[in-house]
Amino acid sequence: MTKKKSPKAEKSTQPPRRPLWWWIFAFLFPLVVSEVMFYMAGRGLSMVIFPIIWVGFWAAVAYRAGWFSREK
């Protein structure tokens, strides 16, 4: 007699997912550090432009990763 493999016994081919707090940290930490650097260097225009570009970059990454798709 052969044994059937249970669905739990099969190995997942997907890499482990990172928790939400990790993504929030990865988004906010470089943004805060860069704002402090720009403030200390007296670069007011860069303090305004960089967050816009940073949010746009992450929006593009999220879009390419399929985070905004309606398919489930």
C-alpha positions in Angstrom: 0.0 0.0 0.0 1.2 3.5 -0.8 0.8 6.4 1.5 -0.8 9.6 0.3 1.0 12.8 1.0 -1.0 15.3 3.0 -1.1 18.9 1.7 0.7 20.0 4.8 3.6 17.6 4.1 4.4 19.2 0.8 7.1 21.9 0.8 6.2 25.4 -0.3 8.1 26.8 -3.2 7.5 30.4 -2.2 10.0 32.2 -0.1 8.9 33.2 3.4 6.9 36.5 3.5 8.2 39.4 5.5 5.9 40.9 8.2 4.2 44.3 7.6 6.4 46.0 10.3 9.5 45.2 8.2 8.1 46.9 5.1 7.1 49.9 7.2 10.6 50.1 8.6 12.2 49.7 5.2 10.1 52.6 3.9 10.4 55.0 6.8 14.0 54.5 8.1 15.8 55.7 5.0 13.3 58.5 4.5 13.9 59.8 8.1 17.6 59.5 7.8 17.8 61.3 4.5 15.5 64.1 5.8 17.9 64.6 8.8 20.9 64.7 6.5 19.2 67.2 4.2 18.2 69.4 7.2 21.8 69.3 8.7 23.2 70.2 5.3 20.7 73.1 4.8 19.2 71.6 1.6 15.6 72.7 1.9 14.6 71.9 -1.7 15.9 68.4 -1.4 13.9 67.9 1.8 10.7 68.5 -0.3 11.7 66.7 -3.5 13.2 63.5 -2.0 10.1 62.3 -0.2 8.0 62.7 -3.4 10.5 60.7 -5.4 10.8 58.1 -2.5 7.0 57.5 -2.4 6.9 57.3 -6.2 9.7 54.7 -6.2 7.9 52.5 -3.7 4.6 52.9 -5.5 6.3 51.7 -8.7 7.8 48.8 -6.9 4.5 47.9 -5.3 2.7 48.2 -8.6 5.3 45.9 -10.4 4.9 43.4 -7.5 1.2 43.2 -8.0 0.1 44.8 -4.7 -2.5 46.9 -6.5 -4.1 44.2 -8.5 -7.7 43.2 -7.8 -7.1 39.5 -8.5 -6.9 37.3 -5.5 
